[in-house]
Amino acid sequence: MTDPGGSPTASATGRRILLLVGSVGAGKGTQAAALSSELGLAHLASGNLFRKALRDGSPLGEQARAYIESQAGKHFDPKVAETLLRMLDARP
């Protein structure tokens, strides 16, 4: 989340969230690892989170599965990604 000037803001739980967006192979993971190390932040890869939701058979995982199967090779629905990230942010 950002303020109108584009600066990161705290989430509803007070956590800081930096979201890196880019095409496959753009270097998001490389940059996230560097930021995590330098700033002491957790590094959560959305792909890993989605794969875990799929393995767990959660309702969100099933929603993700249906979308993935219908959109093979296309970009992931940002609304599904946002829902998963909000669920993670709500956890203690």
Phi and psi restraints in degrees (range 20) as a CNS / XPLOR table:
assign (resid 1 and name C) (resid 2 and name N)
       (resid 2 and name CA) (resid 2 and name C) 1.0 -130.8 20.0 2
assign (resid 2 and name N) (resid 2 and name CA)
       (resid 2 and name C) (resid 3 and name N) 1.0 157.0 20.0 2
assign (resid 2 and name C) (resid 3 and name N)
       (resid 3 and name CA) (resid 3 and name C) 1.0 -81.7 20.0 2
assign (resid 3 and name N) (resid 3 and name CA)
       (resid 3 and name C) (resid 4 and name N) 1.0 176.5 20.0 2
assign (resid 3 and name C) (resid 4 and name N)
       (resid 4 and name CA) (resid 4 and name C) 1.0 -57.9 20.0 2
assign (resid 4 and name N) (resid 4 and name CA)
       (resid 4 and name C) (resid 5 and name N) 1.0 -24.2 20.0 2
assign (resid 4 and name C) (resid 5 and name N)
       (resid 5 and name CA) (resid 5 and name C) 1.0 -85.5 20.0 2
assign (resid 5 and name N) (resid 5 and name CA)
       (resid 5 and name C) (resid 6 and name N) 1.0 -2.9 20.0 2
assign (resid 5 and name C) (resid 6 and name N)
       (resid 6 and name CA) (resid 6 and name C) 1.0 92.9 20.0 2
assign (resid 6 and name N) (resid 6 and name CA)
       (resid 6 and name C) (resid 7 and name N) 1.0 2.9 20.0 2
assign (resid 6 and name C) (resid 7 and name N)
       (resid 7 and name CA) (resid 7 and name C) 1.0 -81.6 20.0 2
assign (resid 7 and name N) (resid 7 and name CA)
       (resid 7 and name C) (resid 8 and name N) 1.0 144.7 20.0 2
assign (resid 7 and name C) (resid 8 and name N)
       (resid 8 and name CA) (resid 8 and name C) 1.0 -61.8 20.0 2
assign (resid 8 and name N) (resid 8 and name CA)
       (resid 8 and name C) (resid 9 and name N) 1.0 141.0 20.0 2
assign (resid 8 and name C) (resid 9 and name N)
       (resid 9 and name CA) (resid 9 and name C) 1.0 -118.6 20.0 2
assign (resid 9 and name N) (resid 9 and name CA)
       (resid 9 and name C) (resid 10 and name N) 1.0 163.5 20.0 2
assign (resid 9 and name C) (resid 10 and name N)
       (resid 10 and name CA) (resid 10 and name C) 1.0 -76.2 20.0 2
assign (resid 10 and name N) (resid 10 and name CA)
       (resid 10 and name C) (resid 11 and name N) 1.0 148.4 20.0 2
assign (resid 10 and name C) (resid 11 and name N)
       (resid 11 and name CA) (resid 11 and name C) 1.0 -76.0 20.0 2
assign (resid 11 and name N) (resid 11 and name CA)
       (resid 11 and name C) (resid 12 and name N) 1.0 -177.7 20.0 2
assign (resid 11 and name C) (resid 12 and name N)
       (resid 12 and name CA) (resid 12 and name C) 1.0 -59.7 20.0 2
assign (resid 12 and name N) (resid 12 and name CA)
       (resid 12 and name C) (resid 13 and name N) 1.0 -26.6 20.0 2
assign (resid 12 and name C) (resid 13 and name N)
       (resid 13 and name CA) (resid 13 and name C) 1.0 -94.0 20.0 2
assign (resid 13 and name N) (resid 13 and name CA)
       (resid 13 and name C) (resid 14 and name N) 1.0 2.2 20.0 2
assign (resid 13 and name C) (resid 14 and name N)
       (resid 14 and name CA) (resid 14 and name C) 1.0 88.9 20.0 2
assign (resid 14 and name N) (resid 14 and name CA)
       (resid 14 and name C) (resid 15 and name N) 1.0 2.0 20.0 2
assign (resid 14 and name C) (resid 15 and name N)
       (resid 15 and name CA) (resid 15 and name C) 1.0 -81.0 20.0 2
assign (resid 15 and name N) (resid 15 and name CA)
       (resid 15 and name C) (resid 16 and name N) 1.0 147.2 20.0 2
assign (resid 15 and name C) (resid 16 and name N)
       (resid 16 and name CA) (resid 16 and name C) 1.0 -91.6 20.0 2
assign (resid 16 and name N) (resid 16 and name CA)
       (resid 16 and name C) (resid 17 and name N) 1.0 133.2 20.0 2
assign (resid 16 and name C) (resid 17 and name N)
       (resid 17 and name CA) (resid 17 and name C) 1.0 -126.6 20.0 2
assign (resid 17 and name N) (resid 17 and name CA)
       (resid 17 and name C) (resid 18 and name N) 1.0 123.8 20.0 2
assign (resid 17 and name C) (resid 18 and name N)
       (resid 18 and name CA) (resid 18 and name C) 1.0 -108.9 20.0 2
assign (resid 18 and name N) (resid 18 and name CA)
       (resid 18 and name C) (resid 19 and name N) 1.0 124.4 20.0 2
assign (resid 18 and name C) (resid 19 and name N)
       (resid 19 and name CA) (resid 19 and name C) 1.0 -111.0 20.0 2
assign (resid 19 and name N) (resid 19 and name CA)
       (resid 19 and name C) (resid 20 and name N) 1.0 119.1 20.0 2
assign (resid 19 and name C) (resid 20 and name N)
       (resid 20 and name CA) (resid 20 and name C) 1.0 -99.5 20.0 2
assign (resid 20 and name N) (resid 20 and name CA)
       (resid 20 and name C) (resid 21 and name N) 1.0 126.8 20.0 2
assign (resid 20 and name C) (resid 21 and name N)
       (resid 21 and name CA) (resid 21 and name C) 1.0 -123.2 20.0 2
assign (resid 21 and name N) (resid 21 and name CA)
       (resid 21 and name C) (resid 22 and name N) 1.0 137.2 20.0 2
assign (resid 21 and name C) (resid 22 and name N)
       (resid 22 and name CA) (resid 22 and name C) 1.0 179.3 20.0 2
assign (resid 22 and name N) (resid 22 and name CA)
       (resid 22 and name C) (resid 23 and name N) 1.0 170.8 20.0 2
assign (resid 22 and name C) (resid 23 and name N)
       (resid 23 and name CA) (resid 23 and name C) 1.0 -69.8 20.0 2
assign (resid 23 and name N) (resid 23 and name CA)
       (resid 23 and name C) (resid 24 and name N) 1.0 164.9 20.0 2
assign (resid 23 and name C) (resid 24 and name N)
       (resid 24 and name CA) (resid 24 and name C) 1.0 -56.9 20.0 2
assign (resid 24 and name N) (resid 24 and name CA)
       (resid 24 and name C) (resid 25 and name N) 1.0 131.7 20.0 2
assign (resid 24 and name C) (resid 25 and name N)
       (resid 25 and name CA) (resid 25 and name C) 1.0 80.9 20.0 2
assign (resid 25 and name N) (resid 25 and name CA)
       (resid 25 and name C) (resid 26 and name N) 1.0 7.5 20.0 2
assign (resid 25 and name C) (resid 26 and name N)
       (resid 26 and name CA) (resid 26 and name C) 1.0 -76.7 20.0 2
assign (resid 26 and name N) (resid 26 and name CA)
       (resid 26 and name C) (resid 27 and name N) 1.0 -14.4 20.0 2
assign (resid 26 and name C) (resid 27 and name N)
       (resid 27 and name CA) (resid 27 and name C) 1.0 104.9 20.0 2
assign (resid 27 and name N) (resid 27 and name CA)
       (resid 27 and name C) (resid 28 and name N) 1.0 15.4 20.0 2
assign (resid 27 and name C) (resid 28 and name N)
       (resid 28 and name CA) (resid 28 and name C) 1.0 -58.6 20.0 2
assign (resid 28 and name N) (resid 28 and name CA)
       (resid 28 and name C) (resid 29 and name N) 1.0 -45.7 20.0 2
assign (resid 28 and name C) (resid 29 and name N)
       (resid 29 and name CA) (resid 29 and name C) 1.0 -64.4 20.0 2
assign (resid 29 and name N) (resid 29 and name CA)
       (resid 29 and name C) (resid 30 and name N) 1.0 -39.7 20.0 2
assign (resid 29 and name C) (resid 30 and name N)
       (resid 30 and name CA) (resid 30 and name C) 1.0 -63.6 20.0 2
assign (resid 30 and name N) (resid 30 and name CA)
       (resid 30 and name C) (resid 31 and name N) 1.0 -46.7 20.0 2
assign (resid 30 and name C) (resid 31 and name N)
       (resid 31 and name CA) (resid 31 and name C) 1.0 -66.9 20.0 2
assign (resid 31 and name N) (resid 31 and name CA)
       (resid 31 and name C) (resid 32 and name N) 1.0 -39.6 20.0 2
assign (resid 31 and name C) (resid 32 and name N)
       (resid 32 and name CA) (resid 32 and name C) 1.0 -63.2 20.0 2
assign (resid 32 and name N) (resid 32 and name CA)
       (resid 32 and name C) (resid 33 and name N) 1.0 -41.0 20.0 2
assign (resid 32 and name C) (resid 33 and name N)
       (resid 33 and name CA) (resid 33 and name C) 1.0 -62.8 20.0 2
assign (resid 33 and name N) (resid 33 and name CA)
       (resid 33 and name C) (resid 34 and name N) 1.0 -41.8 20.0 2
assign (resid 33 and name C) (resid 34 and name N)
       (resid 34 and name CA) (resid 34 and name C) 1.0 -65.8 20.0 2
assign (resid 34 and name N) (resid 34 and name CA)
       (resid 34 and name C) (resid 35 and name N) 1.0 -45.0 20.0 2
assign (resid 34 and name C) (resid 35 and name N)
       (resid 35 and name CA) (resid 35 and name C) 1.0 -64.0 20.0 2
assign (resid 35 and name N) (resid 35 and name CA)
       (resid 35 and name C) (resid 36 and name N) 1.0 -41.0 20.0 2
assign (resid 35 and name C) (resid 36 and name N)
       (resid 36 and name CA) (resid 36 and name C) 1.0 -59.8 20.0 2
assign (resid 36 and name N) (resid 36 and name CA)
       (resid 36 and name C) (resid 37 and name N) 1.0 -46.1 20.0 2
assign (resid 36 and name C) (resid 37 and name N)
       (resid 37 and name CA) (resid 37 and name C) 1.0 -67.4 20.0 2
assign (resid 37 and name N) (resid 37 and name CA)
       (resid 37 and name C) (resid 38 and name N) 1.0 -47.1 20.0 2
assign (resid 37 and name C) (resid 38 and name N)
       (resid 38 and name CA) (resid 38 and name C) 1.0 -69.8 20.0 2
assign (resid 38 and name N) (resid 38 and name CA)
       (resid 38 and name C) (resid 39 and name N) 1.0 -39.7 20.0 2
assign (resid 38 and name C) (resid 39 and name N)
       (resid 39 and name CA) (resid 39 and name C) 1.0 -104.3 20.0 2
assign (resid 39 and name N) (resid 39 and name CA)
       (resid 39 and name C) (resid 40 and name N) 1.0 -3.6 20.0 2
assign (resid 39 and name C) (resid 40 and name N)
       (resid 40 and name CA) (resid 40 and name C) 1.0 70.4 20.0 2
assign (resid 40 and name N) (resid 40 and name CA)
       (resid 40 and name C) (resid 41 and name N) 1.0 33.7 20.0 2
assign (resid 40 and name C) (resid 41 and name N)
       (resid 41 and name CA) (resid 41 and name C) 1.0 -97.5 20.0 2
assign (resid 41 and name N) (resid 41 and name CA)
       (resid 41 and name C) (resid 42 and name N) 1.0 154.8 20.0 2
assign (resid 41 and name C) (resid 42 and name N)
       (resid 42 and name CA) (resid 42 and name C) 1.0 -73.0 20.0 2
assign (resid 42 and name N) (resid 42 and name CA)
       (resid 42 and name C) (resid 43 and name N) 1.0 144.7 20.0 2
assign (resid 42 and name C) (resid 43 and name N)
       (resid 43 and name CA) (resid 43 and name C) 1.0 -112.0 20.0 2
assign (resid 43 and name N) (resid 43 and name CA)
       (resid 43 and name C) (resid 44 and name N) 1.0 108.8 20.0 2
assign (resid 43 and name C) (resid 44 and name N)
       (resid 44 and name CA) (resid 44 and name C) 1.0 -110.9 20.0 2
assign (resid 44 and name N) (resid 44 and name CA)
       (resid 44 and name C) (resid 45 and name N) 1.0 119.5 20.0 2
assign (resid 44 and name C) (resid 45 and name N)
       (resid 45 and name CA) (resid 45 and name C) 1.0 -94.5 20.0 2
assign (resid 45 and name N) (resid 45 and name CA)
       (resid 45 and name C) (resid 46 and name N) 1.0 121.3 20.0 2
assign (resid 45 and name C) (resid 46 and name N)
       (resid 46 and name CA) (resid 46 and name C) 1.0 -57.4 20.0 2
assign (resid 46 and name N) (resid 46 and name CA)
       (resid 46 and name C) (resid 47 and name N) 1.0 -37.8 20.0 2
assign (resid 46 and name C) (resid 47 and name N)
       (resid 47 and name CA) (resid 47 and name C) 1.0 -59.2 20.0 2
assign (resid 47 and name N) (resid 47 and name CA)
       (resid 47 and name C) (resid 48 and name N) 1.0 -42.7 20.0 2
assign (resid 47 and name C) (resid 48 and name N)
       (resid 48 and name CA) (resid 48 and name C) 1.0 -64.9 20.0 2
assign (resid 48 and name N) (resid 48 and name CA)
       (resid 48 and name C) (resid 49 and name N) 1.0 -39.6 20.0 2
assign (resid 48 and name C) (resid 49 and name N)
       (resid 49 and name CA) (resid 49 and name C) 1.0 -64.8 20.0 2
assign (resid 49 and name N) (resid 49 and name CA)
       (resid 49 and name C) (resid 50 and name N) 1.0 -41.2 20.0 2
assign (resid 49 and name C) (resid 50 and name N)
       (resid 50 and name CA) (resid 50 and name C) 1.0 -66.2 20.0 2
assign (resid 50 and name N) (resid 50 and name CA)
       (resid 50 and name C) (resid 51 and name N) 1.0 -41.6 20.0 2
assign (resid 50 and name C) (resid 51 and name N)
       (resid 51 and name CA) (resid 51 and name C) 1.0 -61.9 20.0 2
assign (resid 51 and name N) (resid 51 and name CA)
       (resid 51 and name C) (resid 52 and name N) 1.0 -38.2 20.0 2
assign (resid 51 and name C) (resid 52 and name N)
       (resid 52 and name CA) (resid 52 and name C) 1.0 -66.1 20.0 2
assign (resid 52 and name N) (resid 52 and name CA)
       (resid 52 and name C) (resid 53 and name N) 1.0 -43.6 20.0 2
assign (resid 52 and name C) (resid 53 and name N)
       (resid 53 and name CA) (resid 53 and name C) 1.0 -60.9 20.0 2
assign (resid 53 and name N) (resid 53 and name CA)
       (resid 53 and name C) (resid 54 and name N) 1.0 -38.4 20.0 2
assign (resid 53 and name C) (resid 54 and name N)
       (resid 54 and name CA) (resid 54 and name C) 1.0 -65.1 20.0 2
assign (resid 54 and name N) (resid 54 and name CA)
       (resid 54 and name C) (resid 55 and name N) 1.0 -46.0 20.0 2
assign (resid 54 and name C) (resid 55 and name N)
       (resid 55 and name CA) (resid 55 and name C) 1.0 -61.8 20.0 2
assign (resid 55 and name N) (resid 55 and name CA)
       (resid 55 and name C) (resid 56 and name N) 1.0 -40.0 20.0 2
assign (resid 55 and name C) (resid 56 and name N)
       (resid 56 and name CA) (resid 56 and name C) 1.0 -73.2 20.0 2
assign (resid 56 and name N) (resid 56 and name CA)
       (resid 56 and name C) (resid 57 and name N) 1.0 -16.4 20.0 2
assign (resid 56 and name C) (resid 57 and name N)
       (resid 57 and name CA) (resid 57 and name C) 1.0 70.4 20.0 2
assign (resid 57 and name N) (resid 57 and name CA)
       (resid 57 and name C) (resid 58 and name N) 1.0 24.8 20.0 2
assign (resid 57 and name C) (resid 58 and name N)
       (resid 58 and name CA) (resid 58 and name C) 1.0 -68.6 20.0 2
assign (resid 58 and name N) (resid 58 and name CA)
       (resid 58 and name C) (resid 59 and name N) 1.0 160.3 20.0 2
assign (resid 58 and name C) (resid 59 and name N)
       (resid 59 and name CA) (resid 59 and name C) 1.0 -55.4 20.0 2
assign (resid 59 and name N) (resid 59 and name CA)
       (resid 59 and name C) (resid 60 and name N) 1.0 -39.8 20.0 2
assign (resid 59 and name C) (resid 60 and name N)
       (resid 60 and name CA) (resid 60 and name C) 1.0 -66.8 20.0 2
assign (resid 60 and name N) (resid 60 and name CA)
       (resid 60 and name C) (resid 61 and name N) 1.0 -38.2 20.0 2
assign (resid 60 and name C) (resid 61 and name N)
       (resid 61 and name CA) (resid 61 and name C) 1.0 -60.7 20.0 2
assign (resid 61 and name N) (resid 61 and name CA)
       (resid 61 and name C) (resid 62 and name N) 1.0 -40.6 20.0 2
assign (resid 61 and name C) (resid 62 and name N)
       (resid 62 and name CA) (resid 62 and name C) 1.0 -67.8 20.0 2
assign (resid 62 and name N) (resid 62 and name CA)
       (resid 62 and name C) (resid 63 and name N) 1.0 -36.9 20.0 2
assign (resid 62 and name C) (resid 63 and name N)
       (resid 63 and name CA) (resid 63 and name C) 1.0 -64.0 20.0 2
assign (resid 63 and name N) (resid 63 and name CA)
       (resid 63 and name C) (resid 64 and name N) 1.0 -43.5 20.0 2
assign (resid 63 and name C) (resid 64 and name N)
       (resid 64 and name CA) (resid 64 and name C) 1.0 -63.3 20.0 2
assign (resid 64 and name N) (resid 64 and name CA)
       (resid 64 and name C) (resid 65 and name N) 1.0 -43.4 20.0 2
assign (resid 64 and name C) (resid 65 and name N)
       (resid 65 and name CA) (resid 65 and name C) 1.0 -58.1 20.0 2
assign (resid 65 and name N) (resid 65 and name CA)
       (resid 65 and name C) (resid 66 and name N) 1.0 -47.4 20.0 2
assign (resid 65 and name C) (resid 66 and name N)
       (resid 66 and name CA) (resid 66 and name C) 1.0 -60.8 20.0 2
assign (resid 66 and name N) (resid 66 and name CA)
       (resid 66 and name C) (resid 67 and name N) 1.0 -41.6 20.0 2
assign (resid 66 and name C) (resid 67 and name N)
       (resid 67 and name CA) (resid 67 and name C) 1.0 -67.4 20.0 2
assign (resid 67 and name N) (resid 67 and name CA)
       (resid 67 and name C) (resid 68 and name N) 1.0 -45.0 20.0 2
assign (resid 67 and name C) (resid 68 and name N)
       (resid 68 and name CA) (resid 68 and name C) 1.0 -59.9 20.0 2
assign (resid 68 and name N) (resid 68 and name CA)
       (resid 68 and name C) (resid 69 and name N) 1.0 -45.1 20.0 2
assign (resid 68 and name C) (resid 69 and name N)
       (resid 69 and name CA) (resid 69 and name C) 1.0 -66.3 20.0 2
assign (resid 69 and name N) (resid 69 and name CA)
       (resid 69 and name C) (resid 70 and name N) 1.0 -32.6 20.0 2
assign (resid 69 and name C) (resid 70 and name N)
       (resid 70 and name CA) (resid 70 and name C) 1.0 -85.2 20.0 2
assign (resid 70 and name N) (resid 70 and name CA)
       (resid 70 and name C) (resid 71 and name N) 1.0 -17.7 20.0 2
assign (resid 70 and name C) (resid 71 and name N)
       (resid 71 and name CA) (resid 71 and name C) 1.0 -122.5 20.0 2
assign (resid 71 and name N) (resid 71 and name CA)
       (resid 71 and name C) (resid 72 and name N) 1.0 30.3 20.0 2
assign (resid 71 and name C) (resid 72 and name N)
       (resid 72 and name CA) (resid 72 and name C) 1.0 -46.9 20.0 2
assign (resid 72 and name N) (resid 72 and name CA)
       (resid 72 and name C) (resid 73 and name N) 1.0 127.7 20.0 2
assign (resid 72 and name C) (resid 73 and name N)
       (resid 73 and name CA) (resid 73 and name C) 1.0 83.9 20.0 2
assign (resid 73 and name N) (resid 73 and name CA)
       (resid 73 and name C) (resid 74 and name N) 1.0 -1.0 20.0 2
assign (resid 73 and name C) (resid 74 and name N)
       (resid 74 and name CA) (resid 74 and name C) 1.0 -107.0 20.0 2
assign (resid 74 and name N) (resid 74 and name CA)
       (resid 74 and name C) (resid 75 and name N) 1.0 172.7 20.0 2
assign (resid 74 and name C) (resid 75 and name N)
       (resid 75 and name CA) (resid 75 and name C) 1.0 -67.3 20.0 2
assign (resid 75 and name N) (resid 75 and name CA)
       (resid 75 and name C) (resid 76 and name N) 1.0 150.1 20.0 2
assign (resid 75 and name C) (resid 76 and name N)
       (resid 76 and name CA) (resid 76 and name C) 1.0 -76.6 20.0 2
assign (resid 76 and name N) (resid 76 and name CA)
       (resid 76 and name C) (resid 77 and name N) 1.0 145.4 20.0 2
assign (resid 76 and name C) (resid 77 and name N)
       (resid 77 and name CA) (resid 77 and name C) 1.0 -63.7 20.0 2
assign (resid 77 and name N) (resid 77 and name CA)
       (resid 77 and name C) (resid 78 and name N) 1.0 118.3 20.0 2
assign (resid 77 and name C) (resid 78 and name N)
       (resid 78 and name CA) (resid 78 and name C) 1.0 -60.6 20.0 2
assign (resid 78 and name N) (resid 78 and name CA)
       (resid 78 and name C) (resid 79 and name N) 1.0 -27.9 20.0 2
assign (resid 78 and name C) (resid 79 and name N)
       (resid 79 and name CA) (resid 79 and name C) 1.0 -67.2 20.0 2
assign (resid 79 and name N) (resid 79 and name CA)
       (resid 79 and name C) (resid 80 and name N) 1.0 -38.3 20.0 2
assign (resid 79 and name C) (resid 80 and name N)
       (resid 80 and name CA) (resid 80 and name C) 1.0 -66.4 20.0 2
assign (resid 80 and name N) (resid 80 and name CA)
       (resid 80 and name C) (resid 81 and name N) 1.0 -43.3 20.0 2
assign (resid 80 and name C) (resid 81 and name N)
       (resid 81 and name CA) (resid 81 and name C) 1.0 -61.7 20.0 2
assign (resid 81 and name N) (resid 81 and name CA)
       (resid 81 and name C) (resid 82 and name N) 1.0 -44.0 20.0 2
assign (resid 81 and name C) (resid 82 and name N)
       (resid 82 and name CA) (resid 82 and name C) 1.0 -61.8 20.0 2
assign (resid 82 and name N) (resid 82 and name CA)
       (resid 82 and name C) (resid 83 and name N) 1.0 -41.8 20.0 2
assign (resid 82 and name C) (resid 83 and name N)
       (resid 83 and name CA) (resid 83 and name C) 1.0 -60.7 20.0 2
assign (resid 83 and name N) (resid 83 and name CA)
       (resid 83 and name C) (resid 84 and name N) 1.0 -45.4 20.0 2
assign (resid 83 and name C) (resid 84 and name N)
       (resid 84 and name CA) (resid 84 and name C) 1.0 -63.1 20.0 2
assign (resid 84 and name N) (resid 84 and name CA)
       (resid 84 and name C) (resid 85 and name N) 1.0 -44.9 20.0 2
assign (resid 84 and name C) (resid 85 and name N)
       (resid 85 and name CA) (resid 85 and name C) 1.0 -65.6 20.0 2
assign (resid 85 and name N) (resid 85 and name CA)
       (resid 85 and name C) (resid 86 and name N) 1.0 -36.8 20.0 2
assign (resid 85 and name C) (resid 86 and name N)
       (resid 86 and name CA) (resid 86 and name C) 1.0 -67.0 20.0 2
assign (resid 86 and name N) (resid 86 and name CA)
       (resid 86 and name C) (resid 87 and name N) 1.0 -37.2 20.0 2
assign (resid 86 and name C) (resid 87 and name N)
       (resid 87 and name CA) (resid 87 and name C) 1.0 -64.0 20.0 2
assign (resid 87 and name N) (resid 87 and name CA)
       (resid 87 and name C) (resid 88 and name N) 1.0 -40.5 20.0 2
assign (resid 87 and name C) (resid 88 and name N)
       (resid 88 and name CA) (resid 88 and name C) 1.0 -65.9 20.0 2
assign (resid 88 and name N) (resid 88 and name CA)
       (resid 88 and name C) (resid 89 and name N) 1.0 -39.3 20.0 2
assign (resid 88 and name C) (resid 89 and name N)
       (resid 89 and name CA) (resid 89 and name C) 1.0 -66.9 20.0 2
assign (resid 89 and name N) (resid 89 and name CA)
       (resid 89 and name C) (resid 90 and name N) 1.0 -27.6 20.0 2
assign (resid 89 and name C) (resid 90 and name N)
       (resid 90 and name CA) (resid 90 and name C) 1.0 -78.8 20.0 2
assign (resid 90 and name N) (resid 90 and name CA)
       (resid 90 and name C) (resid 91 and name N) 1.0 -14.8 20.0 2
assign (resid 90 and name C) (resid 91 and name N)
       (resid 91 and name CA) (resid 91 and name C) 1.0 -73.0 20.0 2
assign (resid 91 and name N) (resid 91 and name CA)
       (resid 91 and name C) (resid 92 and name N) 1.0 151.3 20.0 2
